Amino acid sequence: MPKILIVGGGYAGFYTAWKLEKWLRSGEAEVTVVDPLPYMTYQPFLPEVAAGAIEPRHAVVGLRRHLKKTRVVAAKVTAVDHSTKTATITPELGEPWEESYDQIVVTAGAVSRTFPIPGVADNAIGLKTIEEATAIRDRILTNFDKAATLPPGPERTRLLTVVVVGGGFAGIEVFAELRSFVSALIKSYPEISFEDTHFHLIEAMGRIMPEVSLPTSLWVIKNLAERGAQVHLDTQLKSAVDGVVELSTGESFESDVIVWTAGVMATPDIKNYNLPIEERGRLRVRADMRVEGDDGIVEGAWGAGDVAAVPDLTGGGVGGFCVPNAQHAVRQGKLLAKNIVADLRGEGVKDYFHKNMGAVAGLGLGIGVFQSGKLAIKGLPAWFAHRGYHGLAMPSWERKIRVIVGWVNNFFLGRDNVSLEARVHPRRAFEEFAARPKSAPATASTPAAAAAPSKPANAELPGSYSSEPATTAEVNGVAATDSAPDAPKAKATKPRTKATAKAAPAGE
């Protein structure tokens, strides 16, 4: 039986496996998905997760729950030798092993692309994972609790200042959603006024949201300004050392929440896959998503999603390739499954062709924008279009129902504003009060025992939980309802994050 190995369980990988289960005949092929995380993240929902509008677990799709006929392996593919059709699979625990395959599908996704700006790696957080979105939300809530106990001053201002770097769709959405979140949050903190909060978006180009028209982007900037958020155009981040944000304009301020959304890049792991890569580090593929090298098609190798340079046959893509977004990845995954089945049966494969019908973005509760050609819709109607589109686009009815029911609950019950940031040190309270054996008294016959230093009471015990930030989707709910539009200024939070798929804090 042919073996199909799918590297990565994100949009493209999940949809490829999901549709293969539907279209493959019984016994026609064996499908394996390898990904360090046991779930697919629906990234368009990350801004709402960060703003407490969607429960974190509802924005992910469990691979084992929804891939009934597929073998799911929670590990990383660290190397591929396509000449022998073997892949090295490295689990978090245990020894690596060699996995053979007949067809390989590389859908390993993308990671945040950063620049060597001082302080960014240590003080910023991305928005590519559910862990990052959850960490941003918890940090803002924790900072509000801290700021409420402080008198006016630099430390209080730092805690209540939020900075987002990058004015693309992801950056604008999380910026606007967090502004909405903070504006609603103020009602629960009489010690904090709207004017105490500060929001700054930093964009190196002269405009935001290139996916929409210039008049629409200007409307967004005006709307944000009316809500107390400042957009810095033609401005570069020069430094973020110790949370001190220094701009190319000479401005400087401190922030405890710096969210980086200024671009993505194909996961660097594919450099070890012995497959052709183009100059930007993406997998070279044809329009039918078969991998292509200098000598032609690489038999038995496919690629799709953010990790692959898929030609955009509509002519609308940047540099002639499809832009890295969910809209393309989902559709590519579906067609990829059809092409693999057709190839196994000796039938013809089809080229990927998708003409973008428009762009829609949520900008906080009750506010959105929609652009299709010259048609632009703003405000509440666009917000309904945004929620309607993404609510239906979420894979599986089980996930759709959870998200939509959550939205309804938020409408009646309000946004859940409880921080669970303490989850990153789950054993702290237990360790503090846990009883420990008393040290045996030293005797003359055991002088070494008296000289040996005792282990600190709070030292980590073998097998105890790591003190690193949590790497799984958060436990408690997040809901959303703002009763009114926001006003001026914002908040701060400085989450730290590891640049790995499992790391907690770090976007698009």
DRENLUM-223017 format. One line per field, with one value per residue (C-alpha): residue number from 0; y, x, z; residue in one letter. Coordinates in steps of 0.02 Angstrom, whole numbers, plus 50000, padded with zeros to 5 digits. Layout:
resi <- c(NUM / ...)
v <- c(Y / ...)
u <- c(X / ...)
w <- c(Z / ...)
resn <- c(a / ...)
This chain:
resi <- c(0 / 1 / 2 / 3 / 4 / 5 / 6 / 7 / 8 / 9 / 10 / 11 / 12 / 13 / 14 / 15 / 16 / 17 / 18 / 19 / 20 / 21 / 22 / 23 / 24 / 25 / 26 / 27 / 28 / 29 / 30 / 31 / 32 / 33 / 34 / 35 / 36 / 37 / 38 / 39 / 40 / 41 / 42 / 43 / 44 / 45 / 46 / 47 / 48 / 49 / 50 / 51 / 52 / 53 / 54 / 55 / 56 / 57 / 58 / 59 / 60 / 61 / 62 / 63 / 64 / 65 / 66 / 67 / 68 / 69 / 70 / 71 / 72 / 73 / 74 / 75 / 76 / 77 / 78 / 79 / 80 / 81 / 82 / 83 / 84 / 85 / 86 / 87 / 88 / 89 / 90 / 91 / 92 / 93 / 94 / 95 / 96 / 97 / 98 / 99 / 100 / 101 / 102 / 103 / 104 / 105 / 106 / 107 / 108 / 109 / 110 / 111 / 112 / 113 / 114 / 115 / 116 / 117 / 118 / 119 / 120 / 121 / 122 / 123 / 124 / 125 / 126 / 127 / 128 / 129 / 130 / 131 / 132 / 133 / 134 / 135 / 136 / 137 / 138 / 139 / 140 / 141 / 142 / 143 / 144 / 145 / 146 / 147 / 148 / 149 / 150 / 151 / 152 / 153 / 154 / 155 / 156 / 157 / 158 / 159 / 160 / 161 / 162 / 163 / 164 / 165 / 166 / 167 / 168 / 169 / 170 / 171 / 172 / 173 / 174 / 175 / 176 / 177 / 178 / 179 / 180 / 181 / 182 / 183 / 184 / 185 / 186 / 187 / 188 / 189 / 190 / 191 / 192 / 193 / 194 / 195 / 196 / 197 / 198 / 199 / 200 / 201 / 202 / 203 / 204 / 205 / 206 / 207 / 208 / 209 / 210 / 211 / 212 / 213 / 214 / 215 / 216 / 217 / 218 / 219 / 220 / 221 / 222 / 223 / 224 / 225 / 226 / 227 / 228 / 229 / 230 / 231 / 232 / 233 / 234 / 235 / 236 / 237 / 238 / 239 / 240 / 241 / 242 / 243 / 244 / 245 / 246 / 247 / 248 / 249 / 250 / 251 / 252 / 253 / 254 / 255 / 256 / 257 / 258 / 259 / 260 / 261 / 262 / 263 / 264 / 265 / 266 / 267 / 268 / 269 / 270 / 271 / 272 / 273 / 274 / 275 / 276 / 277 / 278 / 279 / 280 / 281 / 282 / 283 / 284 / 285 / 286 / 287 / 288 / 289 / 290 / 291 / 292 / 293 / 294 / 295 / 296 / 297 / 298 / 299 / 300 / 301 / 302 / 303 / 304 / 305 / 306 / 307 / 308 / 309 / 310 / 311 / 312 / 313 / 314 / 315 / 316 / 317 / 318 / 319 / 320 / 321 / 322 / 323 / 324 / 325 / 326 / 327 / 328 / 329 / 330 / 331 / 332 / 333 / 334 / 335 / 336 / 337 / 338 / 339 / 340 / 341 / 342 / 343 / 344 / 345 / 346 / 347 / 348 / 349 / 350 / 351 / 352 / 353 / 354 / 355 / 356 / 357 / 358 / 359 / 360 / 361 / 362 / 363 / 364 / 365 / 366 / 367 / 368 / 369 / 370 / 371 / 372 / 373 / 374 / 375 / 376 / 377 / 378 / 379 / 380 / 381 / 382 / 383 / 384 / 385 / 386 / 387 / 388 / 389 / 390 / 391 / 392 / 393 / 394 / 395 / 396 / 397 / 398 / 399 / 400 / 401 / 402 / 403 / 404 / 405 / 406 / 407 / 408 / 409 / 410 / 411 / 412 / 413 / 414 / 415 / 416 / 417 / 418 / 419 / 420 / 421 / 422 / 423 / 424 / 425 / 426 / 427 / 428 / 429 / 430 / 431 / 432 / 433 / 434 / 435 / 436 / 437 / 438 / 439 / 440 / 441 / 442 / 443 / 444 / 445 / 446 / 447 / 448 / 449 / 450 / 451 / 452 / 453 / 454 / 455 / 456 / 457 / 458 / 459 / 460 / 461 / 462 / 463 / 464 / 465 / 466 / 467 / 468 / 469 / 470 / 471 / 472 / 473 / 474 / 475 / 476 / 477 / 478 / 479 / 480 / 481 / 482 / 483 / 484 / 485 / 486 / 487 / 488 / 489 / 490 / 491 / 492 / 493 / 494 / 495 / 496 / 497 / 498 / 499 / 500 / 501 / 502 / 503 / 504 / 505 / 506 / 507)
v <- c(50000 / 50172 / 50278 / 50465 / 50568 / 50743 / 50858 / 50986 / 50987 / 51169 / 51228 / 51146 / 50988 / 50964 / 50994 / 50879 / 50737 / 50776 / 50768 / 50617 / 50524 / 50570 / 50532 / 50383 / 50211 / 50087 / 50016 / 50133 / 50223 / 50247 / 50428 / 50494 / 50673 / 50729 / 50889 / 50937 / 51005 / 50894 / 51028 / 51148 / 51332 / 51438 / 51592 / 51720 / 51699 / 51741 / 51928 / 51885 / 51759 / 51893 / 52010 / 51884 / 51865 / 51679 / 51540 / 51481 / 51297 / 51341 / 51419 / 51256 / 51092 / 50931 / 50821 / 50656 / 50703 / 50750 / 50638 / 50470 / 50367 / 50457 / 50410 / 50565 / 50579 / 50718 / 50749 / 50847 / 50797 / 50853 / 50786 / 50713 / 50610 / 50603 / 50498 / 50354 / 50420 / 50421 / 50554 / 50573 / 50595 / 50666 / 50657 / 50767 / 50612 / 50456 / 50421 / 50482 / 50355 / 50339 / 50338 / 50277 / 50349 / 50343 / 50519 / 50665 / 50821 / 50969 / 51088 / 51142 / 51320 / 51481 / 51569 / 51752 / 51844 / 51967 / 52080 / 52101 / 52247 / 52260 / 52197 / 52120 / 51939 / 51965 / 52078 / 52057 / 51921 / 51860 / 51814 / 51649 / 51526 / 51504 / 51510 / 51682 / 51751 / 51681 / 51752 / 51926 / 51921 / 51861 / 51988 / 52133 / 52073 / 52046 / 52218 / 52297 / 52214 / 52278 / 52454 / 52471 / 52464 / 52591 / 52781 / 52878 / 52865 / 52785 / 52605 / 52623 / 52699 / 52558 / 52428 / 52517 / 52540 / 52419 / 52421 / 52325 / 52320 / 52291 / 52369 / 52223 / 52134 / 52035 / 52187 / 52301 / 52167 / 52127 / 52313 / 52360 / 52208 / 52246 / 52427 / 52367 / 52243 / 52374 / 52501 / 52374 / 52320 / 52494 / 52477 / 52347 / 52454 / 52617 / 52656 / 52667 / 52793 / 52784 / 52919 / 52810 / 52682 / 52703 / 52612 / 52630 / 52542 / 52555 / 52534 / 52560 / 52594 / 52746 / 52654 / 52509 / 52358 / 52349 / 52221 / 52360 / 52525 / 52681 / 52769 / 52616 / 52609 / 52795 / 52765 / 52630 / 52750 / 52884 / 52759 / 52702 / 52882 / 52917 / 52768 / 52834 / 52730 / 52806 / 52742 / 52787 / 52778 / 52786 / 52738 / 52601 / 52517 / 52551 / 52466 / 52378 / 52343 / 52317 / 52367 / 52543 / 52571 / 52686 / 52743 / 52810 / 52974 / 53000 / 52959 / 52844 / 52763 / 52608 / 52460 / 52292 / 52222 / 52228 / 52122 / 52084 / 52055 / 52124 / 51975 / 51786 / 51668 / 51484 / 51372 / 51354 / 51165 / 51137 / 51175 / 50999 / 50916 / 50888 / 50967 / 51118 / 51288 / 51459 / 51618 / 51667 / 51499 / 51425 / 51257 / 51266 / 51199 / 51206 / 51270 / 51091 / 51089 / 50958 / 51001 / 51056 / 51062 / 51119 / 50954 / 50956 / 50878 / 50789 / 50631 / 50591 / 50764 / 50897 / 51063 / 51191 / 51329 / 51460 / 51351 / 51337 / 51462 / 51419 / 51516 / 51632 / 51605 / 51751 / 51871 / 51954 / 51879 / 51966 / 51921 / 51803 / 51689 / 51662 / 51766 / 51667 / 51670 / 51551 / 51581 / 51505 / 51370 / 51296 / 51290 / 51224 / 51084 / 51031 / 51031 / 50945 / 50800 / 50785 / 50790 / 50656 / 50541 / 50576 / 50540 / 50375 / 50323 / 50378 / 50524 / 50703 / 50834 / 51012 / 51180 / 51288 / 51443 / 51553 / 51733 / 51831 / 51887 / 52017 / 52051 / 52067 / 52118 / 52135 / 52292 / 52262 / 52229 / 52297 / 52371 / 52298 / 52330 / 52233 / 52268 / 52183 / 52275 / 52453 / 52402 / 52448 / 52414 / 52484 / 52474 / 52353 / 52269 / 52227 / 52161 / 52042 / 51989 / 51954 / 51846 / 51759 / 51715 / 51652 / 51566 / 51462 / 51440 / 51358 / 51173 / 51048 / 51083 / 51037 / 51184 / 51302 / 51271 / 51301 / 51467 / 51532 / 51479 / 51569 / 51728 / 51714 / 51687 / 51840 / 51945 / 51906 / 51874 / 51989 / 51960 / 51846 / 51954 / 51829 / 51811 / 51640 / 51698 / 51604 / 51443 / 51458 / 51412 / 51287 / 51212 / 51375 / 51370 / 51184 / 51201 / 51348 / 51253 / 51073 / 50980 / 50914 / 50786 / 50863 / 50851 / 50712 / 50784 / 50777 / 50650 / 50634 / 50483 / 50578 / 50744 / 50756 / 50761 / 50916 / 51000 / 50960 / 51107 / 51074 / 51086 / 51247 / 51221 / 51284 / 51184 / 51092 / 50909 / 50770 / 50751 / 50917 / 51035 / 51154 / 51336 / 51380 / 51463 / 51343 / 51274 / 51213 / 51309 / 51393 / 51311 / 51442 / 51533 / 51698 / 51783 / 51945 / 52089 / 52271 / 52373 / 52528 / 52585 / 52628 / 52798 / 52863 / 52771 / 52598 / 52471 / 52378 / 52206 / 52128 / 51943 / 51842 / 51704 / 51568 / 51561 / 51384 / 51308 / 51255 / 51409 / 51508 / 51694 / 51770 / 51842 / 51879)
u <- c(50000 / 50073 / 50128 / 50088 / 50188 / 50120 / 50246 / 50150 / 49973 / 49927 / 49796 / 49865 / 49922 / 49761 / 49649 / 49754 / 49737 / 49554 / 49507 / 49617 / 49514 / 49360 / 49422 / 49539 / 49463 / 49485 / 49661 / 49714 / 49847 / 49911 / 49919 / 50030 / 50034 / 50187 / 50180 / 50249 / 50079 / 49924 / 49811 / 49787 / 49770 / 49640 / 49750 / 49618 / 49545 / 49708 / 49669 / 49502 / 49585 / 49709 / 49563 / 49465 / 49328 / 49358 / 49404 / 49579 / 49535 / 49394 / 49517 / 49612 / 49563 / 49622 / 49707 / 49668 / 49486 / 49452 / 49573 / 49495 / 49588 / 49755 / 49905 / 49953 / 50131 / 50173 / 50353 / 50462 / 50527 / 50707 / 50776 / 50717 / 50815 / 50704 / 50829 / 50790 / 50618 / 50650 / 50618 / 50699 / 50565 / 50622 / 50501 / 50515 / 50556 / 50641 / 50757 / 50734 / 50686 / 50682 / 50511 / 50492 / 50363 / 50307 / 50234 / 50287 / 50181 / 50275 / 50154 / 50266 / 50200 / 50287 / 50361 / 50374 / 50506 / 50604 / 50754 / 50907 / 50832 / 50903 / 50780 / 50651 / 50701 / 50699 / 50549 / 50427 / 50299 / 50230 / 50053 / 50072 / 50018 / 49874 / 49998 / 50056 / 49880 / 49834 / 49992 / 49953 / 49779 / 49839 / 49979 / 49861 / 49742 / 49884 / 49955 / 49786 / 49784 / 49959 / 49926 / 49769 / 49875 / 50005 / 50003 / 50024 / 50202 / 50320 / 50292 / 50103 / 50114 / 50228 / 50103 / 49962 / 50051 / 50029 / 50138 / 50107 / 50240 / 50173 / 50024 / 49966 / 49801 / 49861 / 49940 / 49790 / 49667 / 49758 / 49791 / 49608 / 49544 / 49659 / 49602 / 49423 / 49468 / 49554 / 49414 / 49289 / 49407 / 49417 / 49238 / 49298 / 49444 / 49385 / 49567 / 49611 / 49542 / 49536 / 49669 / 49788 / 49799 / 49909 / 49915 / 50048 / 50057 / 50223 / 50225 / 50381 / 50281 / 50176 / 50010 / 49926 / 49830 / 49889 / 49750 / 49619 / 49604 / 49694 / 49530 / 49480 / 49649 / 49636 / 49463 / 49538 / 49673 / 49542 / 49433 / 49580 / 49627 / 49450 / 49468 / 49629 / 49755 / 49903 / 49971 / 50151 / 50176 / 50345 / 50419 / 50541 / 50572 / 50753 / 50763 / 50657 / 50791 / 50713 / 50544 / 50603 / 50532 / 50640 / 50574 / 50663 / 50569 / 50660 / 50509 / 50533 / 50417 / 50410 / 50293 / 50266 / 50172 / 50262 / 50176 / 50274 / 50170 / 50291 / 50302 / 50324 / 50446 / 50444 / 50497 / 50687 / 50672 / 50646 / 50829 / 50860 / 50734 / 50844 / 50711 / 50726 / 50708 / 50693 / 50786 / 50663 / 50682 / 50516 / 50489 / 50488 / 50324 / 50222 / 50044 / 49983 / 50086 / 50211 / 50387 / 50496 / 50685 / 50805 / 50781 / 50592 / 50462 / 50522 / 50417 / 50326 / 50350 / 50216 / 50206 / 50074 / 50034 / 50150 / 50305 / 50285 / 50304 / 50142 / 50121 / 49971 / 49894 / 49774 / 49920 / 49874 / 50005 / 50161 / 50304 / 50190 / 50160 / 50013 / 50026 / 50045 / 49870 / 49736 / 49626 / 49755 / 49818 / 49646 / 49605 / 49776 / 49757 / 49592 / 49658 / 49819 / 49718 / 49626 / 49788 / 49870 / 49721 / 49721 / 49908 / 49888 / 49753 / 49852 / 49736 / 49779 / 49813 / 49744 / 49828 / 49784 / 49685 / 49596 / 49545 / 49530 / 49349 / 49391 / 49467 / 49376 / 49446 / 49375 / 49428 / 49349 / 49171 / 49048 / 49180 / 49253 / 49301 / 49266 / 49346 / 49303 / 49365 / 49302 / 49166 / 49207 / 49096 / 49140 / 49076 / 48945 / 48894 / 49077 / 49098 / 48951 / 49028 / 49193 / 49116 / 49001 / 49141 / 49263 / 49129 / 49082 / 49263 / 49314 / 49334 / 49205 / 49033 / 49096 / 49218 / 49094 / 48965 / 49090 / 49147 / 48973 / 48899 / 49044 / 49002 / 48821 / 48870 / 48981 / 48839 / 48734 / 48867 / 49009 / 49193 / 49285 / 49420 / 49510 / 49698 / 49775 / 49953 / 49999 / 49974 / 50153 / 50212 / 50077 / 50178 / 50226 / 50093 / 50116 / 50305 / 50292 / 50194 / 50244 / 50317 / 50493 / 50594 / 50702 / 50889 / 50972 / 51082 / 51268 / 51371 / 51555 / 51562 / 51489 / 51579 / 51548 / 51362 / 51379 / 51488 / 51377 / 51267 / 51083 / 50969 / 50866 / 50689 / 50620 / 50737 / 50647 / 50621 / 50651 / 50501 / 50424 / 50344 / 50459 / 50454 / 50450 / 50291 / 50150 / 50148 / 49970 / 49813 / 49743 / 49622 / 49494 / 49373 / 49384 / 49227 / 49186 / 49066 / 49103 / 48949 / 49019 / 49158 / 49322 / 49404 / 49585 / 49743 / 49797 / 49893 / 50055 / 50123 / 50291 / 50269 / 50422 / 50420 / 50520 / 50525 / 50462 / 50297 / 50266 / 50325 / 50198 / 50212 / 50254 / 50106 / 50053)
w <- c(50000 / 49953 / 50100 / 50101 / 50226 / 50265 / 50349 / 50451 / 50518 / 50484 / 50359 / 50204 / 50293 / 50389 / 50239 / 50130 / 50257 / 50291 / 50107 / 50073 / 50204 / 50105 / 49929 / 49951 / 49934 / 50075 / 50067 / 49927 / 50029 / 50206 / 50266 / 50406 / 50472 / 50572 / 50673 / 50844 / 50894 / 50900 / 50825 / 50682 / 50729 / 50638 / 50629 / 50574 / 50749 / 50840 / 50856 / 50937 / 51052 / 51105 / 51139 / 51240 / 51108 / 51073 / 51193 / 51144 / 51128 / 51008 / 50884 / 50860 / 50778 / 50860 / 50730 / 50817 / 50841 / 50660 / 50564 / 50599 / 50468 / 50473 / 50580 / 50681 / 50747 / 50872 / 50821 / 50698 / 50529 / 50548 / 50384 / 50219 / 50094 / 49943 / 49845 / 49964 / 50009 / 50195 / 50326 / 50496 / 50629 / 50795 / 50943 / 51097 / 51199 / 51136 / 50990 / 50811 / 50680 / 50491 / 50409 / 50230 / 50111 / 49930 / 49921 / 50030 / 50056 / 50130 / 50217 / 50360 / 50365 / 50412 / 50562 / 50609 / 50509 / 50614 / 50587 / 50698 / 50793 / 50970 / 51100 / 50983 / 51011 / 51201 / 51225 / 51080 / 51045 / 50880 / 50828 / 50737 / 50873 / 50992 / 51136 / 51084 / 51069 / 51240 / 51318 / 51249 / 51323 / 51493 / 51498 / 51466 / 51601 / 51725 / 51686 / 51722 / 51892 / 51928 / 51861 / 51966 / 52124 / 52066 / 52073 / 51909 / 51847 / 51720 / 51780 / 51772 / 51597 / 51540 / 51597 / 51505 / 51338 / 51193 / 51038 / 50877 / 50741 / 50565 / 50477 / 50372 / 50400 / 50551 / 50633 / 50608 / 50666 / 50828 / 50859 / 50838 / 50933 / 51081 / 51079 / 51088 / 51226 / 51332 / 51309 / 51375 / 51514 / 51588 / 51651 / 51776 / 51838 / 51916 / 51958 / 51772 / 51648 / 51460 / 51449 / 51550 / 51409 / 51256 / 51089 / 50955 / 50787 / 50693 / 50504 / 50398 / 50239 / 50199 / 50216 / 50304 / 50240 / 50058 / 50025 / 50029 / 49935 / 49996 / 50046 / 50149 / 50235 / 50276 / 50350 / 50462 / 50523 / 50559 / 50652 / 50758 / 50798 / 50856 / 50973 / 51048 / 50950 / 50859 / 50693 / 50651 / 50460 / 50373 / 50541 / 50586 / 50753 / 50798 / 50968 / 51099 / 51230 / 51402 / 51331 / 51285 / 51110 / 51004 / 50834 / 50681 / 50708 / 50873 / 50979 / 51128 / 51255 / 51362 / 51338 / 51420 / 51269 / 51101 / 50968 / 50809 / 50651 / 50521 / 50406 / 50397 / 50315 / 50268 / 50411 / 50404 / 50431 / 50244 / 50214 / 50281 / 50167 / 50013 / 49902 / 49785 / 49870 / 49787 / 49837 / 49975 / 50060 / 50001 / 49920 / 49730 / 49664 / 49505 / 49494 / 49519 / 49681 / 49625 / 49679 / 49534 / 49521 / 49386 / 49295 / 49303 / 49416 / 49573 / 49571 / 49732 / 49810 / 49838 / 49929 / 49977 / 50099 / 50171 / 50152 / 49962 / 49820 / 49730 / 49567 / 49567 / 49396 / 49420 / 49408 / 49572 / 49685 / 49747 / 49631 / 49538 / 49687 / 49805 / 49962 / 50125 / 50199 / 50259 / 50108 / 49990 / 50109 / 50137 / 49952 / 49906 / 50033 / 49957 / 49779 / 49834 / 49903 / 49737 / 49639 / 49747 / 49724 / 49536 / 49527 / 49621 / 49496 / 49344 / 49307 / 49265 / 49398 / 49398 / 49423 / 49572 / 49523 / 49647 / 49615 / 49775 / 49795 / 49925 / 50094 / 50260 / 50429 / 50604 / 50697 / 50866 / 50922 / 50795 / 50678 / 50519 / 50339 / 50179 / 50010 / 49846 / 49694 / 49709 / 49831 / 50010 / 50160 / 50330 / 50508 / 50575 / 50409 / 50373 / 50551 / 50524 / 50358 / 50446 / 50580 / 50458 / 50338 / 50469 / 50572 / 50420 / 50362 / 50526 / 50484 / 50548 / 50620 / 50793 / 50788 / 50704 / 50840 / 50980 / 50906 / 50863 / 51030 / 51113 / 51019 / 51072 / 51253 / 51246 / 51182 / 51335 / 51468 / 51417 / 51383 / 51504 / 51586 / 51697 / 51671 / 51690 / 51667 / 51827 / 51726 / 51663 / 51839 / 51890 / 52036 / 52119 / 52256 / 52284 / 52300 / 52419 / 52549 / 52514 / 52663 / 52639 / 52738 / 52873 / 52847 / 52948 / 53087 / 53052 / 53151 / 53185 / 53070 / 52924 / 52915 / 52728 / 52759 / 52865 / 52736 / 52587 / 52536 / 52555 / 52405 / 52402 / 52462 / 52299 / 52187 / 52049 / 52085 / 51958 / 51846 / 51899 / 51777 / 51685 / 51731 / 51548 / 51483 / 51448 / 51273 / 51261 / 51222 / 51375 / 51493 / 51530 / 51419 / 51332 / 51274 / 51191 / 51202 / 51198 / 51228 / 51145 / 51028 / 51107 / 51131 / 51153 / 51212 / 51264 / 51360 / 51387 / 51409 / 51379 / 51347 / 51310 / 51185 / 51105 / 50917 / 50908 / 50858 / 51039 / 51127 / 51225 / 51187 / 51013 / 50745 / 50559)
resn <- c(m / p / k / i / l / i / v / g / g / g / y / a / g / f / y / t / a / w / k / l / e / k / w / l / r / s / g / e / a / e / v / t / v / v / d / p / l / p / y / m / t / y / q / p / f / l / p / e / v / a / a / g / a / i / e / p / r / h / a / v / v / g / l / r / r / h / l / k / k / t / r / v / v / a / a / k / v / t / a / v / d / h / s / t / k / t / a / t / i / t / p / e / l / g / e / p / w / e / e / s / y / d / q / i / v / v / t / a / g / a / v / s / r / t / f / p / i / p / g / v / a / d / n / a / i / g / l / k / t / i / e / e / a / t / a / i / r / d / r / i / l / t / n / f / d / k / a / a / t / l / p / p / g / p / e / r / t / r / l / l / t / v / v / v / v / g / g / g / f / a / g / i / e / v / f / a / e / l / r / s / f / v / s / a / l / i / k / s / y / p / e / i / s / f / e / d / t / h / f / h / l / i / e / a / m / g / r / i / m / p / e / v / s / l / p / t / s / l / w / v / i / k / n / l / a / e / r / g / a / q / v / h / l / d / t / q / l / k / s / a / v / d / g / v / v / e / l / s / t / g / e / s / f / e / s / d / v / i / v / w / t / a / g / v / m / a / t / p / d / i / k / n / y / n / l / p / i / e / e / r / g / r / l / r / v / r / a / d / m / r / v / e / g / d / d / g / i / v / e / g / a / w / g / a / g / d / v / a / a / v / p / d / l / t / g / g / g / v / g / g / f / c / v / p / n / a / q / h / a / v / r / q / g / k / l / l / a / k / n / i / v / a / d / l / r / g / e / g / v / k / d / y / f / h / k / n / m / g / a / v / a / g / l / g / l / g / i / g / v / f / q / s / g / k / l / a / i / k / g / l / p / a / w / f / a / h / r / g / y / h / g / l / a / m / p / s / w / e / r / k / i / r / v / i / v / g / w / v / n / n / f / f / l / g / r / d / n / v / s / l / e / a / r / v / h / p / r / r / a / f / e / e / f / a / a / r / p / k / s / a / p / a / t / a / s / t / p / a / a / a / a / a / p / s / k / p / a / n / a / e / l / p / g / s / y / s / s / e / p / a / t / t / a / e / v / n / g / v / a / a / t / d / s / a / p / d / a / p / k / a / k / a / t / k / p / r / t / k / a / t / a / k / a / a / p / a / g / e)
